[in-house]
Amino acid sequence: MPLELLLNLKNCPRRTLPRAELDYDFDLNKVSRILATMSVGLSVDLLSIFLFITITQGVFVLSLLAFRYRLRPVQHLYLFLLICVLLWFQAEFLSVRLPYDIPIQPFYGTRYGAWLIVGPLFYFYARAIVGKPIMSLTAIILHVAPFFVFAWAIPLLTYDVLSFRQVNYGMLTTFDPFNKSVSFMQYAYSTVFIVQFLHGLLYLFVTYALISNYEIKLTATYSSLDTGSLRWAKILTMLLLLAVVLISLFLLLFFFRQSYNRSLDYLYVIPTSVLIYVISYKLAGVSWPSGDDQVTRSSKYEKSSLKYDQAKAYALQIEKFMEVSKPYLNNELRMQEFAGMVKIPPHHVSQVINEHLNTTFFDFINRYRVDEAKRLILAEPKSSLLEIAFKAGFNNKTSFNNAFKKFTSQTPAEFRKENRRS
């Protein structure tokens, strides 16, 4: 039997134990008290302090979303609920590892499938930021129903069936040496314990694809795009994926080794918690642009009325307008505005840029801006690179550096240094 399981038996409610187990529990008290005074107990206390700090960090982000942004727009509400769930998991984590018992069965949610809510909440958040929030109450209920059924309804209705062992050990209950027989409910929840993480992985993969597709749409609609917020959203998705993968690896380790050291859980709980809260803080207050007016490439042009000769003429007209009028110097230039300038229908502008100039609106505009920046770097050696970025039509240094590197394989600083030598 793993040492951790023995140590935790002393915290089990005696009223739920048969007499034989009470005697065994009594004999373990002396051993556990001796071990508790050793470095094992000290290390857990120190790690718990760090976990308390991350919980405080999470509460701060919650207060920011609630009081500064008042949970509006709707993505802030979903982010708020997601952080609440993560705080709940941390509180449960501490309760199991410290000698405190919460007399509410569903509080120990991860034993019953509480991770079934993480995927849907983050999916709702992603749908909101891309401008496609789920408005149907029926759809929302269908997404969250597994969580409420397994993590709340059944535990509350089957309190006597799911004993403290299910609370303290979750899926480990099926391997409990004290159990003479394992009930159907315990086997069922051991399965739910594993399924909740597979369920989360599926939602997170779908969410990552949704955010990536949103980024593609924005590049075809906006000439300037601050990708920082999108990058943070992607990182948050990857961190949640990493947390689920690490937990899954711990489960595999248990199955193969038949042992489980709870102290190892801190290796992923604390770093993941810190990073998730930091990124949530970064995402708080972000105003997400709309990609709804995007006209995509490929199949959507199959029914276009634009003839080849007319498209070629439009392409020449657009390129001449770019050279003469320099609309790219406007750092807020959008597809609709540009189409009005060249007096070509927006869907035809998109089709010409995509199919005949073989690029996106975002890259088409930024290529001209990079050429302008190169000219300014050579013509104005005393101007700072940030000044040149703004003059060339970029609205931030990051977009300037990324675009410059993409089209020249050099950073602006490297380009300036190279041309100073020559």
C-alpha positions as CSV (number, residue, x, y, z in Angstrom):
1,M,0.0,0.0,0.0
2,P,1.5,3.4,-0.9
3,L,2.7,5.5,2.1
4,E,0.5,8.4,1.2
5,L,-2.7,6.3,1.4
6,L,-1.6,5.1,4.9
7,L,-1.0,8.6,6.1
8,N,-4.4,9.9,4.9
9,L,-6.3,7.2,6.6
10,K,-6.0,9.0,9.9
11,N,-8.2,11.8,8.5
12,C,-11.0,9.6,7.5
13,P,-14.3,9.9,9.4
14,R,-14.5,7.0,11.9
15,R,-18.3,6.7,11.6
16,T,-17.9,5.4,8.0
17,L,-15.3,2.7,8.9
18,P,-16.0,-0.9,9.9
19,R,-14.6,-2.0,13.3
20,A,-11.6,-3.8,11.8
21,E,-10.6,-0.7,9.9
22,L,-10.9,1.4,13.1
23,D,-8.4,-0.8,14.8
24,Y,-6.0,-0.5,11.9
25,D,-6.5,3.3,11.8
26,F,-5.8,3.5,15.5
27,D,-2.5,1.6,15.1
28,L,-1.4,4.0,12.3
29,N,-1.9,7.1,14.4
30,K,1.5,6.7,16.1
31,V,3.3,6.1,12.9
32,S,1.6,9.0,11.1
33,R,2.4,11.4,14.0
34,I,6.1,10.5,13.9
35,L,6.2,10.9,10.1
36,A,4.3,14.2,10.3
37,T,7.2,15.7,12.3
38,M,9.7,14.8,9.7
39,S,10.5,16.6,6.5
40,V,7.6,15.2,4.6
41,G,5.1,17.3,6.6
42,L,7.3,20.4,6.3
43,S,7.6,20.1,2.5
44,V,3.9,19.8,2.1
45,D,3.3,22.9,4.3
46,L,5.8,24.9,2.3
47,L,4.2,23.9,-1.0
48,S,0.8,24.7,0.5
49,I,1.9,28.2,1.2
50,F,2.9,28.7,-2.4
51,L,-0.5,27.3,-3.4
52,F,-2.2,29.8,-1.1
53,I,-0.3,32.6,-2.9
54,T,-1.6,31.4,-6.3
55,I,-5.1,31.3,-4.9
56,T,-4.7,34.9,-3.8
57,Q,-3.6,35.7,-7.4
58,G,-6.7,34.1,-8.7
59,V,-8.9,36.1,-6.4
60,F,-7.3,39.3,-7.6
61,V,-8.1,38.4,-11.3
62,L,-11.7,37.6,-10.3
63,S,-12.1,41.0,-8.6
64,L,-10.6,42.7,-11.6
65,L,-13.1,41.0,-13.9
66,A,-16.1,41.6,-11.6
67,F,-15.5,45.2,-10.4
68,R,-13.5,46.9,-13.2
69,Y,-15.1,45.2,-16.2
70,R,-18.4,44.2,-14.5
71,L,-18.2,40.9,-16.4
72,R,-18.9,42.7,-19.7
73,P,-18.7,41.8,-22.5
74,V,-19.8,38.2,-22.2
75,Q,-16.3,36.7,-22.6
76,H,-15.4,38.2,-19.3
77,L,-18.2,36.3,-17.6
78,Y,-16.9,33.0,-19.0
79,L,-13.3,33.9,-18.0
80,F,-14.6,34.7,-14.5
81,L,-16.4,31.4,-14.3
82,L,-13.4,29.5,-15.6
83,I,-11.2,31.0,-12.9
84,C,-13.8,30.3,-10.2
85,V,-13.6,26.6,-11.2
86,L,-9.8,26.6,-11.1
87,L,-9.9,28.2,-7.6
88,W,-12.3,25.5,-6.6
89,F,-9.9,22.8,-7.8
90,Q,-7.1,24.4,-5.8
91,A,-9.2,24.6,-2.7
92,E,-10.1,21.0,-3.1
93,F,-6.4,20.1,-3.6
94,L,-5.5,21.8,-0.4
95,S,-8.3,20.3,1.6
96,V,-7.3,16.7,0.7
97,R,-3.7,17.3,1.5
98,L,-4.2,19.2,4.7
99,P,-6.1,17.8,7.7
100,Y,-9.3,19.7,6.9
101,D,-12.6,18.1,5.9
102,I,-15.3,20.0,4.0
103,P,-18.7,18.4,4.9
104,I,-20.1,19.0,1.4
105,Q,-19.9,16.0,-0.9
106,P,-19.7,17.8,-4.3
107,F,-16.9,20.0,-3.0
108,Y,-14.5,17.2,-3.9
109,G,-15.5,17.7,-7.5
110,T,-12.6,16.3,-9.4
111,R,-13.4,12.9,-7.9
112,Y,-16.8,13.1,-9.5
113,G,-16.0,14.6,-12.9
114,A,-15.7,18.4,-12.2
115,W,-13.3,18.8,-15.1
116,L,-16.3,18.2,-17.3
117,I,-17.0,22.0,-16.9
118,V,-13.6,23.3,-17.9
119,G,-13.8,22.4,-21.6
120,P,-17.3,23.9,-22.2
121,L,-16.5,27.1,-20.3
122,F,-13.3,27.7,-22.3
123,Y,-15.1,26.9,-25.5
124,F,-17.9,29.4,-24.6
125,Y,-15.1,32.0,-23.9
126,A,-13.5,31.3,-27.3
127,R,-16.9,31.5,-29.1
128,A,-17.5,34.9,-27.5
129,I,-14.1,36.4,-28.4
130,V,-14.5,35.4,-32.1
131,G,-17.9,37.0,-32.2
132,K,-20.0,33.8,-32.2
133,P,-21.3,33.5,-28.7
134,I,-23.6,30.6,-27.9
135,M,-27.0,32.3,-27.4
136,S,-29.3,29.2,-27.2
137,L,-30.0,28.2,-23.6
138,T,-30.7,24.7,-24.8
139,A,-27.2,24.5,-26.4
140,I,-25.6,25.8,-23.2
141,I,-27.5,23.2,-21.1
142,L,-26.4,20.4,-23.3
143,H,-22.7,21.4,-23.0
144,V,-22.8,21.7,-19.2
145,A,-25.3,18.9,-18.4
146,P,-22.6,16.1,-17.8
147,F,-20.9,18.3,-15.2
148,F,-24.1,19.0,-13.2
149,V,-25.2,15.4,-13.4
150,F,-22.0,13.7,-12.4
151,A,-20.4,16.3,-10.2
152,W,-23.5,17.6,-8.3
153,A,-26.7,15.7,-8.8
154,I,-25.5,12.1,-8.3
155,P,-23.1,12.8,-5.4
156,L,-25.9,14.7,-3.5
157,L,-28.4,11.9,-4.2
158,T,-26.0,9.0,-3.5
159,Y,-24.1,10.2,-0.4
160,D,-24.2,6.8,1.3
161,V,-23.1,5.0,-1.8
162,L,-20.1,7.2,-2.6
163,S,-18.3,7.1,0.8
164,F,-15.4,9.1,2.0
165,R,-13.0,6.8,0.1
166,Q,-14.5,8.0,-3.2
167,V,-13.9,11.6,-2.0
168,N,-10.3,11.1,-0.9
169,Y,-9.1,8.7,-3.6
170,G,-11.4,9.1,-6.6
171,M,-10.5,6.4,-9.1
172,L,-8.1,4.9,-6.5
173,T,-11.1,3.6,-4.6
174,T,-11.3,0.6,-7.0
175,F,-7.8,-0.4,-5.7
176,D,-8.6,0.2,-2.0
177,P,-7.2,-2.9,0.0
178,F,-9.9,-2.4,2.6
179,N,-12.8,-2.8,0.2
180,K,-14.0,-6.4,0.1
181,S,-16.1,-5.6,-2.9
182,V,-16.3,-2.6,-5.3
183,S,-19.7,-1.3,-6.1
184,F,-21.0,-0.5,-9.6
185,M,-21.1,3.2,-8.6
186,Q,-17.4,3.2,-7.7
187,Y,-16.5,1.5,-11.0
188,A,-18.7,4.0,-12.8
189,Y,-17.0,7.0,-11.2
190,S,-13.6,5.6,-11.7
191,T,-14.5,5.6,-15.4
192,V,-15.9,9.2,-15.2
193,F,-12.7,10.3,-13.5
194,I,-10.7,9.3,-16.6
195,V,-13.3,10.4,-19.1
196,Q,-13.5,13.9,-17.8
197,F,-9.9,14.5,-19.0
198,L,-10.5,13.0,-22.4
199,H,-13.6,15.2,-22.6
200,G,-11.5,18.3,-21.7
201,L,-8.9,17.4,-24.4
202,L,-11.6,17.2,-27.1
203,Y,-13.0,20.7,-26.1
204,L,-9.5,22.2,-25.9
205,F,-8.5,21.0,-29.4
206,V,-11.7,22.3,-30.9
207,T,-11.2,25.7,-29.1
208,Y,-7.6,26.0,-30.3
209,A,-8.8,25.4,-33.9
210,L,-11.5,28.0,-33.4
211,I,-9.0,30.6,-32.2
212,S,-6.6,29.8,-35.1
213,N,-9.3,30.1,-37.7
214,Y,-10.3,33.4,-36.1
215,E,-6.7,34.7,-36.6
216,I,-6.8,33.7,-40.2
217,K,-10.0,35.6,-40.8
218,L,-8.6,38.7,-39.1
219,T,-5.5,38.8,-41.4
220,A,-7.9,38.9,-44.4
221,T,-9.9,41.8,-42.9
222,Y,-7.4,44.1,-41.1
223,S,-4.3,45.7,-42.4
224,S,-2.9,46.1,-38.9
225,L,-3.4,43.5,-36.2
226,D,-2.0,43.3,-32.7
227,T,-1.5,39.6,-32.4
228,G,-0.4,39.8,-28.7
229,S,-3.9,39.1,-27.3
230,L,-4.4,36.2,-29.7
231,R,-1.1,34.8,-28.7
232,W,-2.1,34.9,-25.0
233,A,-5.4,33.2,-25.8
234,K,-3.5,30.4,-27.7
235,I,-1.0,30.1,-24.8
236,L,-3.8,29.8,-22.3
237,T,-5.3,27.0,-24.4
238,M,-2.0,25.2,-24.6
239,L,-1.5,25.5,-20.8
240,L,-4.9,24.0,-20.1
241,L,-4.0,21.2,-22.6
242,L,-0.7,20.8,-20.8
243,A,-2.4,20.5,-17.4
244,V,-4.8,17.8,-18.8
245,V,-1.9,15.9,-20.4
246,L,0.2,16.0,-17.2
247,I,-2.7,14.7,-15.2
248,S,-3.2,11.9,-17.7
249,L,0.5,11.0,-17.4
250,F,0.1,10.8,-13.6
251,L,-2.8,8.4,-14.1
252,L,-0.8,6.2,-16.5
253,L,2.0,6.2,-13.9
254,F,-0.4,5.0,-11.3
255,F,-1.8,2.3,-13.4
256,F,1.6,0.9,-14.3
257,R,3.3,1.4,-10.9
258,Q,0.3,0.9,-8.6
259,S,1.5,3.7,-6.4
260,Y,0.7,7.4,-6.1
261,N,2.6,10.2,-4.4
262,R,0.4,13.2,-3.9
263,S,3.4,15.5,-3.3
264,L,4.2,15.1,-7.0
265,D,1.0,16.8,-7.9
266,Y,2.5,20.1,-6.9
267,L,4.9,19.9,-9.8
268,Y,2.1,20.8,-12.2
269,V,-0.5,22.4,-10.0
270,I,1.5,25.4,-8.8
271,P,3.2,26.4,-12.1
272,T,0.1,25.8,-14.2
273,S,-2.0,27.9,-11.7
274,V,0.4,30.8,-11.7
275,L,0.6,30.9,-15.5
276,I,-3.1,30.5,-16.1
277,Y,-3.9,33.4,-13.7
278,V,-1.2,35.7,-15.3
279,I,-2.5,35.0,-18.8
280,S,-6.1,35.6,-17.6
281,Y,-5.0,39.0,-16.3
282,K,-3.5,39.7,-19.7
283,L,-6.7,38.8,-21.4
284,A,-8.9,40.9,-19.0
285,G,-10.2,44.0,-20.8
286,V,-9.1,43.0,-24.3
287,S,-11.4,44.3,-27.0
288,W,-11.5,41.6,-29.7
289,P,-12.0,42.8,-33.3
290,S,-14.6,41.2,-35.5
291,G,-13.8,38.9,-38.3
292,D,-17.4,38.6,-39.6
293,D,-16.9,40.7,-42.7
294,Q,-14.1,38.4,-44.0
295,V,-14.6,36.9,-47.4
296,T,-12.6,33.7,-47.5
297,R,-10.5,32.2,-50.3
298,S,-11.1,29.0,-52.3
299,S,-14.7,27.6,-52.6
300,K,-16.5,30.8,-51.9
301,Y,-15.3,32.3,-55.1
302,E,-16.6,29.5,-57.3
303,K,-19.9,31.3,-57.8
304,S,-18.3,34.7,-58.2
305,S,-19.4,36.8,-61.2
306,L,-16.0,38.3,-61.6
307,K,-14.4,37.4,-64.9
308,Y,-10.7,36.7,-65.3
309,D,-10.0,39.8,-67.5
310,Q,-11.9,42.0,-65.1
311,A,-10.0,40.6,-62.2
312,K,-6.7,41.3,-63.9
313,A,-7.8,44.9,-64.6
314,Y,-8.8,45.2,-60.9
315,A,-5.4,43.9,-59.8
316,L,-3.6,46.6,-61.9
317,Q,-5.9,49.2,-60.6
318,I,-5.3,48.2,-57.0
319,E,-1.5,48.1,-57.4
320,K,-1.4,51.5,-59.1
321,F,-3.6,53.0,-56.3
322,M,-1.2,51.6,-53.7
323,E,1.8,53.2,-55.5
324,V,0.2,56.6,-56.0
325,S,-2.1,57.2,-53.0
326,K,-0.2,55.2,-50.4
327,P,-3.3,54.1,-48.3
328,Y,-1.2,51.7,-46.3
329,L,0.1,54.7,-44.3
330,N,-3.2,54.6,-42.5
331,N,-2.6,52.2,-39.6
332,E,-6.3,51.5,-39.1
333,L,-7.0,50.6,-42.8
334,R,-9.7,47.9,-43.2
335,M,-10.9,46.0,-46.2
336,Q,-14.2,47.8,-46.5
337,E,-12.6,51.3,-46.3
338,F,-10.0,50.3,-48.9
339,A,-12.6,48.9,-51.3
340,G,-14.4,52.3,-51.1
341,M,-11.2,54.1,-51.9
342,V,-10.5,52.0,-55.1
343,K,-14.2,52.0,-56.0
344,I,-14.3,48.2,-56.3
345,P,-16.9,45.9,-54.5
346,P,-15.3,44.6,-51.3
347,H,-15.8,40.9,-52.2
348,H,-14.1,41.5,-55.5
349,V,-11.2,43.3,-53.8
350,S,-10.8,40.2,-51.5
351,Q,-11.0,37.8,-54.4
352,V,-8.4,39.7,-56.5
353,I,-6.0,40.0,-53.6
354,N,-6.4,36.3,-52.7
355,E,-6.5,34.7,-56.1
356,H,-4.6,37.0,-58.4
357,L,-2.1,38.6,-56.1
358,N,-1.8,35.4,-54.1
359,T,-1.8,36.9,-50.6
360,T,-4.1,38.1,-47.8
361,F,-5.2,41.7,-47.3
362,F,-3.1,41.8,-44.1
363,D,0.1,40.7,-45.9
364,F,-0.7,42.7,-49.0
365,I,-0.8,46.0,-47.1
366,N,2.1,45.1,-44.8
367,R,4.4,44.4,-47.7
368,Y,4.0,48.0,-48.9
369,R,4.6,49.2,-45.3
370,V,7.8,47.2,-45.1
371,D,9.0,48.7,-48.4
372,E,8.2,52.2,-47.0
373,A,10.0,51.4,-43.8
374,K,13.1,50.3,-45.7
375,R,13.1,53.5,-47.7
376,L,12.7,55.6,-44.5
377,I,15.5,53.7,-42.7
378,L,17.9,54.6,-45.5
379,A,16.6,58.2,-45.9
380,E,16.4,59.0,-42.1
381,P,19.3,57.4,-40.3
382,K,18.7,59.6,-37.2
383,S,15.1,58.5,-36.8
384,S,14.4,55.8,-34.3
385,L,13.0,52.5,-35.6
386,L,9.7,53.1,-33.7
387,E,9.3,56.5,-35.4
388,I,9.9,54.8,-38.7
389,A,7.3,52.1,-37.9
390,F,4.6,54.7,-37.2
391,K,5.5,56.7,-40.3
392,A,5.3,53.5,-42.5
393,G,1.8,52.7,-41.2
394,F,2.4,50.2,-38.4
395,N,0.6,50.8,-35.1
396,N,3.0,49.0,-32.8
397,K,6.6,47.8,-32.7
398,T,5.7,44.1,-32.5
399,S,3.7,44.1,-35.8
400,F,6.5,46.1,-37.4
401,N,9.2,43.7,-36.4
402,N,7.2,40.6,-37.3
403,A,6.2,41.9,-40.8
404,F,9.8,43.2,-41.5
405,K,11.3,39.9,-40.6
406,K,8.7,38.0,-42.7
407,F,9.3,39.9,-45.9
408,T,13.1,40.6,-45.6
409,S,14.3,37.7,-43.3
410,Q,15.9,40.5,-41.2
411,T,14.9,42.6,-38.3
412,P,14.7,46.4,-38.8
413,A,17.8,46.8,-36.6
414,E,19.8,44.2,-38.7
415,F,18.7,45.9,-41.9
416,R,19.8,49.3,-40.6
417,K,23.2,48.0,-39.3
418,E,23.9,46.2,-42.6
419,N,23.2,49.3,-44.7
420,R,25.2,51.5,-42.5
421,R,28.3,49.3,-43.1
422,S,27.7,49.4,-46.9
